[in-house]
Amino acid sequence: MKIIVHDNGLLDRKDMEALASEIPAFCWKPVDVFIAYSISGNQLLMSYHKRKRIFGIHIPDTYAGTRSSLLKELVVTLQAVGDYGVIPNNLTPLKVQKYLQNWEKFANAKSI
């Protein structure tokens, strides 16, 4: 997987390489290129280009969340992309709970 990280104030390339090795392989299956960069505003955004298999995380300059909360949102979104082939507009609370449980099982096993 190719990783591109622009200065975003929260994650750097080293962080992303570590995350890529920590996150289960099934989450990264639909992604060949991962891009992280900052944007103006206050809302965390994620994008996915199915044909080019590019996943982008757009971190706002004013993001108030933690690295851990960002990681959870990332893992939920990656699992949704794996299931649906796109980032769905809405996920049911049950689906989000399932994705978080998948992450927590993995995180506990890896002590992340």
C-alpha positions as CSV (number, residue, x, y, z in Angstrom):
1,M,0.0,0.0,0.0
2,K,1.2,3.5,-0.8
3,I,0.9,6.0,2.0
4,I,0.9,9.8,1.4
5,V,0.7,12.1,4.4
6,H,0.6,15.9,4.1
7,D,1.1,17.9,7.3
8,N,-2.1,17.6,9.2
9,G,-1.1,18.3,12.8
10,L,-2.3,14.9,14.1
11,L,-0.8,12.1,12.1
12,D,2.6,11.9,10.4
13,R,3.9,9.3,8.0
14,K,5.5,7.3,10.8
15,D,2.1,7.2,12.6
16,M,0.4,6.1,9.4
17,E,2.9,3.3,8.7
18,A,2.4,2.1,12.2
19,L,-1.4,2.2,11.9
20,A,-1.2,0.3,8.6
21,S,0.7,-2.4,10.3
22,E,-1.6,-2.4,13.4
23,I,-5.0,-2.3,11.7
24,P,-6.2,-5.8,10.5
25,A,-5.5,-6.6,6.9
26,F,-9.2,-7.1,6.1
27,C,-9.7,-3.4,6.7
28,W,-7.1,-2.4,4.1
29,K,-8.2,-4.9,1.5
30,P,-10.1,-2.4,-0.7
31,V,-7.3,0.2,-0.5
32,D,-4.1,0.6,-2.5
33,V,-3.4,4.2,-1.7
34,F,-4.0,6.0,1.6
35,I,-3.8,9.8,1.7
36,A,-4.0,11.9,4.9
37,Y,-4.0,15.7,4.9
38,S,-5.4,18.7,6.7
39,I,-8.4,20.8,5.5
40,S,-9.9,24.0,6.8
41,G,-13.1,23.7,8.8
42,N,-14.1,21.6,11.8
43,Q,-15.5,18.3,10.3
44,L,-13.5,15.2,9.8
45,L,-14.1,13.8,6.3
46,M,-13.2,10.6,4.6
47,S,-13.3,9.7,0.9
48,Y,-13.0,6.6,-1.2
49,H,-12.4,6.3,-4.9
50,K,-13.4,2.8,-5.8
51,R,-11.9,2.5,-9.3
52,K,-8.5,3.9,-8.2
53,R,-8.7,2.2,-4.7
54,I,-7.7,5.5,-3.0
55,F,-8.9,6.2,0.6
56,G,-8.5,9.7,1.9
57,I,-8.8,11.1,5.4
58,H,-9.2,14.8,5.6
59,I,-8.4,16.1,9.0
60,P,-9.6,19.6,9.9
61,D,-7.2,22.2,11.3
62,T,-9.5,22.5,14.3
63,Y,-10.1,18.8,14.9
64,A,-10.7,18.4,18.7
65,G,-10.7,14.6,18.8
66,T,-7.8,12.4,19.8
67,R,-5.6,10.1,17.8
68,S,-7.6,7.1,19.3
69,S,-11.0,8.5,18.3
70,L,-9.6,9.2,14.8
71,L,-8.4,5.7,14.5
72,K,-11.8,4.3,15.6
73,E,-13.6,6.4,12.9
74,L,-11.0,5.3,10.3
75,V,-11.5,1.6,11.1
76,V,-15.3,1.8,11.1
77,T,-15.2,3.5,7.7
78,L,-12.7,1.1,6.2
79,Q,-14.8,-1.9,7.3
80,A,-17.9,-0.2,5.7
81,V,-15.9,0.3,2.5
82,G,-15.0,-3.4,2.6
83,D,-18.7,-4.4,3.0
84,Y,-20.3,-1.9,0.7
85,G,-17.6,-0.9,-1.8
86,V,-18.3,2.8,-1.0
87,I,-18.5,5.0,2.1
88,P,-22.2,4.6,2.9
89,N,-24.2,7.8,3.8
90,N,-25.7,6.2,6.9
91,L,-24.7,3.1,8.9
92,T,-27.1,1.6,11.4
93,P,-26.1,1.7,15.0
94,L,-26.0,-2.1,15.0
95,K,-23.5,-2.1,12.1
96,V,-21.3,0.5,13.8
97,Q,-21.4,-1.5,17.0
98,K,-20.3,-4.6,15.0
99,Y,-17.4,-2.7,13.4
100,L,-16.3,-1.4,16.8
101,Q,-16.5,-4.8,18.3
102,N,-14.3,-6.2,15.5
103,W,-11.8,-3.4,16.2
104,E,-11.9,-3.9,20.0
105,K,-11.3,-7.6,19.6
106,F,-8.2,-6.9,17.5
107,A,-7.0,-4.0,19.6
108,N,-7.3,-6.1,22.8
109,A,-5.4,-9.0,21.2
110,K,-2.7,-6.6,20.0
111,S,-2.8,-4.4,23.2
112,I,-3.3,-1.2,21.1
